[in-house]
Amino acid sequence: MSGTGEFELCVVGLGPTGRALAHRAMRAGFRVVAVDPRPERLWPETFSCWVDELPEWLPAEAIAQRIEAPTVWTKTEHRIPRPYCVLSKPGLRAALPLDDATVIAGRATRVDAREVELQDGTILRAATVFDTRGLPTLGKRRAASAHGIFVAAETAAPMIADGEGLLLDWRPENGAGPDEPPSFLYAVPLGDGTVIFEETSLGLRGGMPQHELRRRTLNRLAAHGIRLEGSEPSEAAHYPLDQRPPKKGVAQSIPFGSRGGMMHPCTGYSVADSLALVDTAITAVRTGGDPIEALWPWRARLVYWMRMRGLWGLGRLTTDQSIAMFEAFFTESDRGQRALLSAHADYTALGAVLFNTVAHTWPFRWRYDLVGWTNRDRWLDYPFAPAPERAERR
């Protein structure tokens, strides 16, 4: 096995989170080495967030589409007076150059506190190693599942006008019955002349199959008179929501981004929070502190714990219960909504909004499901119908 000279900082994984971490560390003067199997690949996923979550150092070119007041449909229509955006993948990548870093195309087979071993036997040594490789396999963990279809903006116009977006659409248009696991529609313009329509499920153990999500998406589009040709591009998302923050005081590489607990348990978002915390991690390394302690003070860990209770509640509700719960939530205060949706450590507002959401969910008996006193494993191993092509082969 061969080795290299020691670096000050090593980043394993060059998704948006890892690239931002390597970029900001490089800008802070660290000798940085970054490893990824395909470092030049443009990320395939669509990334979105609230505009106010983004760090000030990120240039405006990283935003592809801005939505001033996105819409939520529960029992009624809610306009959220908080700007939302879709990130530009080329713009984000261009904003995070790694010109002064050492970038290696390779796959890590071992990632330790100060060493990274690659598949070809190369060993990289660094004073600090960050592991930003994303999430492990799903299994039966509580999941976010989504199937997105990219539609030309003019075709999408009956549902999504220019500059508008649907964050959660719970209208009963997806063809799912009351005794089937719930899902909602997410639909936003991407700033390139297309709109993504993405049926989404949150909190189910093992997630919802792609063919079921696609069927529901097509049903929603048909309800608004939108017919597709069948050749439209699509994307799939399927990942766990319950990746916990790392423990302090353990000799290890530092998990960061979705791998390090920054995947929001109730929404499935992680990129904006990770970008906002990059400089916190780098400052801790520069000053000799513990990055895990800096990233995860007790307030942030308490927020994570409370959000996990929200995730468990989401994963056992029916469609009608989900609508009632979100109707209660989106009538809460602006601070309360932010505490759940994005604030990293506002535990007092989060505790209040969770209590109030349960208290205002009606009928009263549904609150027992929300807090887990009844139907705790309602959808566990739900027998979804097989994919159409599999049914035909049988």
N, C-alpha and C positions, 0 to 999 in steps of 0.2 A: 504493500500500500504506500502511496506517495502522500506527502503532506505539503502544506503551503505555509508561508509566513503568517504570523498571528495578526489578525485584524482586531480593531477595537469593537466592532459590532457586526454580527452576522444576522441576516434576515432570510428565513427559509419560507419561500412562497411569495410570488409577486402578483397576487390579486391587487385590487385597489388599495386594500389596507396595508399589505406588505410593501407595495411600491411607495406609498405615502410615507411609511415609517423609514424606509431606506433613503428616500429623497430628503426628508427633513433631518435625518441624522447626518447625511452627507453635507447638507447646508450648515449644520451646526459644527462642522469641522471634524467629524469622526471618519476614520478609515473604515469603509463599509464594504462588505462582500454580500451579495445577494444571490440566492440560488432558486431556480425554478426550472421544471422540465421544458417549458416553452416560454421563455421570458419575452419574446417578441410578439406573442399572440395577443390580439385584442380581445378583451373579456367578452364572453358571449351573453352574459346576463344583462338585464335592464336594471339600472340603479336609480332610485328615487328617494326623496327626503323632504323635510321641511327646510325652507331656505335658511331660517335662523339657526339651524343646527350646524351649518357648515362653518368651518374655521375662517377667520378673516384673511388668512394668508392664501386661501384658494382663490384664483382669479375667476372672473365672471365667465370666461370662456369654457369653464368646466360645466356650465349649465346649458342644456340644450333647449329646454322648454320650461317656462315659468307659468304657474297657474295661481292667480291671485287669491281666489276663494273657491277651493274645491268643494264638491258636493258629497253629502252622505244621505242615502235613503234608508230610513228605518220604517216606522209607521208613517212618518212625514218626511219632507225634504228639509235638510239642514245645510246651510252654507257656512263653511268654516272660514272665518276672516283671518286666515293665516297663510301666507304665500307658501306654495308647495312647488317642487321642481323635479324634473327628470334630468339626470346628469348625462352629459355628452361623453361617451366612452373615448372617442379620439381626443376631445378637449381635456378630459381628466388625465388621460395618459400624457398628453403634451405638457400639462401643468406639473407633472411629476418626473422630470428628467433625471436620469441616473448617470450623467456624463462623467462624474468624478468617482463613481463607485465601480468596484469590480463585479461584473455580472457573469454568472456561470450557468450555462444550460446543463442541468443535471437533475437527477432525482435523489432526494435524501432518503437513506435507509435507516439512519440513526441520527437522532437529534438530542444532544445532551446539553448540559449547562454551559459548556465551553468548547464542545466539539460537535462537528457535523460530518458524518460519513456519507459519501455519495455512492451510487450504484456501481461506479467504475473503480471503487476503492480509494478514491481521493479523500483525504481528511482535511477539513477546514477547521482552524482553531481561531477562537475569538474570545475576548474578555467577556462579552455578553452575547447571548444567542436568543433571538426572538423567533418563535414558531408561529407563522401566520398562514399555515397551509389550509385553512378552512376546517370544515366539520368532518367528523368520522361518519361511518355508515349509519343508516337510520334504524334498521331493525324495527322493533315495536315501540320506539320512543315517540313521544308526542311531537307531531310534525306540522310543518307548513307544506302544503301541496298546492301547486298552481299550474294551469295550462293556459298559455297566452297565444293568441292569434293576432298577427300583424295585418291590419286592414288599411287600405288607402283612406286618407282623411275625407275625401269626398263621399266615399261609400259609408264611412262611419258617421257622417253629419247628422242623420236622424237621431243619434244618441249622444254624440260628443261634438259640440260646436267648437270652433277655434278658440283656444285659450281656456277651455273648461276641462274638468276632469271629475271622475267618479272614484272616490276612495273606497267606499263600501256601498254597494247597491244590494239591499236585501229585498227588493221587490220580488214577489212570487212569480218569476218569469223563467226560471231555469228548468222547469219540468220535474223537480224533485218533490216527492210526496212528503206528507207530515211525519211519516215514520222512517224517513231516510236521513242520514247525517247531513247537516246543513253546510251550505257554502254561499259565498257572495261574489259579486262581480267587482273587479277593479279595472278601470279603463281610463287611460290618459294619453294625450298626444305626445309624441316623442320628439317633435321638433324637426323631423325629417320628411314630413308629408305623410306619415303613417300614425295610426292609433293602435295601441295594444289593448285588446279585450282579454281579460285574464280572470277566469273563474278560480276562486281561492278557497281553500279549506284550512282552518287553523285549529290545532289542538288534538286532532285524532291520533290515536296510537297507531303508528305505521303509515299514517297518511291516507289520502284518497287517490284511487287509481287515475292515471292520466286519461284513459278513455272515458271515464265517467265525468271528469271535469270538462273534457272537450264537448261531450254531449250537452252538458248544461250550458256551456258558453254558446253553442250554436242555437240552443233553444231561446236564449235571451235575445240574441241578434234577430232571430226570426220573429220574435214578438214585436220588434220595432221595424219590421219590414226589410231587414238587412239580410240578403242572401249572398253567400260566398261561392267562389268558383271551385274551391277545394285545393287550389294550388298555393294559397297564402302561406307564408312562412309562419312557424310557430316556435315556441320555446317551452321548456318544461322546468319546473322547480319542485324539489322534493328533498327536504332537509330537516333535521331535528331542531326543536326550539328550546330544548332543556339543557343546553351546554352550560355547565356551572362555571362561575369564576374560579380561577386557580387558588390553591391554598398558599398562604404566606409561609415563609421560613423553610421551604423545601428546596433542596439543591436540584434545580431543573432548568431547562430552557424556559423562556417566558412566553406562555401562550398569549397571543394578542389577536384582536379582531373577533370574528365569530368563534374561533377556536378557544379564545380566552374569556368567554362569558359575555361578550358584547352583542350577541344575538338577542334581540328583544324578545322575551318569551311570549308576549301577547300580540306582536305585530309581524315578526319575522324580519325586521329591519336591523342592519348592523353597520353599514358602511359609514353613515354620517357620524354616528357615535364614535366609531373607530377613528375617523379622520380628526374629530374634535379632540381626541385623547392622545394623539400621536406625540404632541409636544410635551405632555405630562410625562409620558414614558421616557422620552429622551432627556428631559430635565433631570429626572430621577437618576438615570445612568450617569449623566455628566457630574452630578453633585455627590455621587457615591451612595445614593439611597436605594431602596428596594422598589423597583418599578411596580411590582404587584401590589405592594402596600399603597403606593401613590395612586394607582389606578382604581384600587378597590378599598377605600376607607370604609368604616363600618356603616356609614350612611348609605353608600352605594350598594353594599351587600344587603342591607335591609330592604332597599328598593327592589333589588333583584328577588329577594325572598317573597315580597308581597306580589310582584308581578308573576311569579311562579304560581301563586294561588289563583291569580286571574287566568293563567293558562289552563290549569286543571279545570276551572269552571267552564271556560270556553269549550273544552273537549267533551263535555257531557251534556250540552244543551241541545234542545230541538231547534228547528228553524224559528218557530213562534217565540220560544224563550230567548233565542239570540236577538231577535228583533226587539223584544221588550227590553232586554238588557241594554242594547246599544241606544235605544230611544232614551232610556234613563241617563246613560252616560253622556250623550251629546246635548243634554240640557244642563250639564254641570258647568261650573265656572271655567274660564279660560285657563287659569292656573291649574285647576284640577285636571283638565284634559291634557295639558302639557306634561303634568307630573306622570301620567300613565303613558302617554304616547312617546315622550322623548327625554324628559329631564333625567339626568344620570343619578341624582342624589337627593331629590326633593321628597323625602320620606313623609313629612307631615302632611303635605298636600295629597300625596298618593294614598296614604291611609284614609284621609277624609273622603276622597273621591270614590275609593273602593267601597267604603261603608255606605256612602250615600247612593251609589249605583245599586247595590243590593237592596237597600231600604226602599228605593223607588221603583224597583222592578215589580210589575204587577201582572197576574194575580199573585197574592201573597205566597201561595204554596210553591211557586216556582223558585222562590229564594232558597228553598231547601236543596234544590239541585245545584244552584249556583255555589253554595258553600260546601257541597259534598255530603250532605246528610242523607240524600237519596240519589239513586241512579248514578252512583259514582263511576261505574264502568258501562254506561249505557251503550256505547258504540263499539266496545271492544270486540274485535273479530267480526265486524259486520260483514255479511256475505254480499258484497257488490256483484252485480251481474257481470259475466265475463265480457271481454272486449268482443265487438261484433265479429271480427275475423276469426277469433277462436271459436265462437259459437257456430260459425259456418263450417269450420273444419270438423267439428263434432257431428 
